[in-house]
Amino acid sequence: PCFFSSLEKAKALGNKNIVFRQLYNIGLCYKGLSETTKAISYFHQAILEGEPIGEKLFQVYYELVRIHLKQKEFIEGQEFYEKAKRQATSYHDDLFLTLLDFMEELFFKSANLSEVLEALEKLENPRGYPYMEDLALEAAQFYTENGRMDESVKLYEKVMYARKQIQRSDCLYEFR
């Protein structure tokens, strides 16, 4: 409710940056609730608001990559992957380039366990652990769905490792 309220106030004030940010946040909320149709709708609205004002859209594109790939919509996933990669490269955002490299290893290449684990190792830092936890879980589910249980177990172990690191450090989950 607070995001919807903030969105309406930002629209009334004509603050396009806040409108963009709130549409993105609402999309994240719906994604977290597994309401992907609504999440996709809000992410697309965020893109429409963000493009004309030069917002960094690679975060929105990244979320769309994850949604579409999880739903096995590889053409759409590839499309948003390319957009995210181009923009993250132009902004020199190493974190999102690392996240995209992981997605590439898991979904667009052979999903070789050692390469997937190597991509996750790049997130071995306080800022990266929450992403490591999230992506390792996604990879574990991917391997489980594909009957690759030994690989799945390794990724679930990585999830637990990331959670322990988060609990032990002053690492905080990043909210946008």
C-alpha positions as CSV (number, residue, x, y, z in Angstrom):
1,P,0.0,0.0,0.0
2,C,2.8,2.5,0.8
3,F,4.2,2.0,-2.8
4,F,0.8,2.6,-4.4
5,S,0.4,5.7,-2.2
6,S,3.8,7.0,-3.1
7,L,3.2,6.3,-6.8
8,E,0.0,8.4,-6.8
9,K,1.7,11.3,-5.0
10,A,4.7,11.1,-7.4
11,K,2.3,11.2,-10.4
12,A,0.4,14.1,-8.9
13,L,3.7,16.0,-8.4
14,G,5.0,15.0,-11.8
15,N,8.1,13.4,-10.4
16,K,9.0,10.9,-13.1
17,N,12.0,9.4,-11.2
18,I,9.9,8.5,-8.2
19,V,7.1,7.2,-10.5
20,F,9.6,4.9,-12.2
21,R,11.1,3.7,-8.9
22,Q,7.7,3.0,-7.4
23,L,6.5,1.0,-10.5
24,Y,9.7,-1.0,-10.2
25,N,9.2,-1.6,-6.4
26,I,5.5,-2.6,-7.0
27,G,6.8,-5.1,-9.7
28,L,9.2,-6.5,-7.2
29,C,6.5,-7.0,-4.6
30,Y,4.3,-8.8,-7.1
31,K,7.2,-10.9,-8.1
32,G,7.8,-11.8,-4.5
33,L,4.2,-12.8,-4.2
34,S,4.6,-15.0,-7.3
35,E,2.0,-12.9,-9.2
36,T,4.2,-12.8,-12.3
37,T,1.6,-11.3,-14.7
38,K,1.1,-8.3,-12.4
39,A,4.9,-8.1,-11.9
40,I,5.6,-8.1,-15.6
41,S,2.9,-5.4,-16.1
42,Y,4.5,-3.1,-13.6
43,F,8.0,-3.7,-14.9
44,H,6.9,-2.8,-18.4
45,Q,5.2,0.4,-17.0
46,A,8.5,1.2,-15.3
47,I,10.4,0.8,-18.6
48,L,7.9,3.2,-20.3
49,E,8.4,5.8,-17.5
50,G,12.1,5.3,-17.2
51,E,13.3,5.3,-20.8
52,P,12.5,8.9,-21.6
53,I,14.2,10.2,-18.5
54,G,17.3,8.1,-18.8
55,E,16.8,5.8,-15.8
56,K,19.1,2.8,-15.3
57,L,16.8,0.1,-16.6
58,F,19.1,-2.9,-16.3
59,Q,17.6,-3.8,-13.0
60,V,14.1,-3.9,-14.5
61,Y,15.4,-5.9,-17.5
62,Y,17.2,-8.3,-15.1
63,E,14.0,-9.0,-13.2
64,L,12.2,-9.6,-16.5
65,V,15.0,-12.0,-17.6
66,R,14.5,-14.0,-14.4
67,I,10.7,-14.2,-14.7
68,H,10.7,-15.2,-18.4
69,L,13.5,-17.8,-18.0
70,K,11.8,-19.3,-15.0
71,Q,8.6,-19.6,-17.0
72,K,10.7,-21.2,-19.8
73,E,10.0,-18.3,-22.1
74,F,13.5,-18.3,-23.6
75,I,13.0,-15.9,-26.5
76,E,11.7,-13.1,-24.1
77,G,14.3,-14.0,-21.6
78,Q,17.1,-13.7,-24.2
79,E,15.7,-10.3,-25.4
80,F,15.7,-8.8,-21.9
81,Y,19.1,-10.4,-21.2
82,E,20.6,-8.6,-24.2
83,K,19.1,-5.3,-23.1
84,A,20.2,-5.7,-19.5
85,K,23.8,-6.7,-20.6
86,R,24.1,-3.7,-22.9
87,Q,22.9,-1.2,-20.3
88,A,24.8,-2.7,-17.4
89,T,28.0,-2.7,-19.6
90,S,27.4,1.0,-20.5
91,Y,27.0,1.9,-16.8
92,H,30.0,-0.3,-15.8
93,D,27.9,-2.1,-13.2
94,D,30.0,-5.0,-12.2
95,L,27.5,-6.6,-9.8
96,F,24.7,-6.8,-12.5
97,L,27.2,-8.0,-15.1
98,T,28.1,-10.8,-12.7
99,L,24.4,-11.6,-12.1
100,L,23.8,-11.7,-15.9
101,D,26.9,-13.9,-16.4
102,F,25.4,-16.4,-14.0
103,M,22.0,-16.3,-15.9
104,E,23.9,-16.9,-19.1
105,E,25.8,-19.9,-17.6
106,L,22.6,-21.5,-16.3
107,F,20.1,-20.8,-19.0
108,F,21.9,-20.0,-22.3
109,K,25.0,-22.3,-22.1
110,S,25.3,-25.9,-21.0
111,A,24.3,-25.4,-17.3
112,N,27.6,-27.1,-16.4
113,L,27.8,-27.3,-12.6
114,S,31.4,-26.2,-12.3
115,E,30.8,-23.1,-14.5
116,V,27.6,-22.2,-12.6
117,L,29.5,-22.5,-9.3
118,E,32.3,-20.5,-10.7
119,A,29.9,-17.7,-11.6
120,L,28.4,-17.8,-8.1
121,E,31.9,-17.5,-6.6
122,K,32.1,-14.0,-8.0
123,L,29.4,-13.0,-5.5
124,E,31.6,-14.0,-2.6
125,N,31.4,-10.7,-0.7
126,P,29.0,-9.1,1.8
127,R,27.1,-7.3,-1.0
128,G,27.0,-10.4,-3.1
129,Y,25.8,-13.0,-0.6
130,P,22.1,-12.1,-0.8
131,Y,22.3,-12.5,-4.6
132,M,24.3,-15.7,-4.2
133,E,21.6,-17.1,-2.0
134,D,18.8,-16.1,-4.4
135,L,20.5,-17.3,-7.6
136,A,21.8,-20.6,-6.0
137,L,18.2,-21.4,-5.0
138,E,17.1,-20.6,-8.5
139,A,19.8,-22.9,-9.9
140,A,18.9,-25.7,-7.5
141,Q,15.3,-25.5,-8.6
142,F,16.4,-25.5,-12.2
143,Y,18.5,-28.7,-11.7
144,T,15.7,-30.4,-9.7
145,E,13.2,-29.7,-12.5
146,N,15.6,-31.2,-15.0
147,G,16.2,-34.3,-12.9
148,R,19.8,-33.4,-12.1
149,M,19.6,-34.1,-8.3
150,D,23.3,-34.3,-7.5
151,E,23.8,-30.8,-9.0
152,S,20.7,-29.6,-7.2
153,V,22.0,-30.7,-3.8
154,K,25.3,-28.8,-4.4
155,L,23.3,-25.6,-5.1
156,Y,21.2,-26.1,-2.0
157,E,24.4,-26.3,-0.1
158,K,25.5,-23.1,-1.6
159,V,22.2,-21.5,-0.5
160,M,22.9,-22.6,3.0
161,Y,26.4,-21.3,2.8
162,A,25.3,-17.9,1.6
163,R,22.7,-17.7,4.4
164,K,25.3,-18.4,7.0
165,Q,27.6,-15.7,5.6
166,I,24.7,-13.2,5.7
167,Q,23.9,-14.1,9.3
168,R,27.6,-13.9,10.4
169,S,28.4,-10.6,8.7
170,D,27.1,-7.1,8.7
171,C,25.7,-7.9,5.3
172,L,22.2,-6.6,4.7
173,Y,19.6,-7.5,2.1
174,E,19.6,-4.7,-0.4
175,F,16.3,-3.0,-0.9
176,R,15.8,-0.8,-3.9
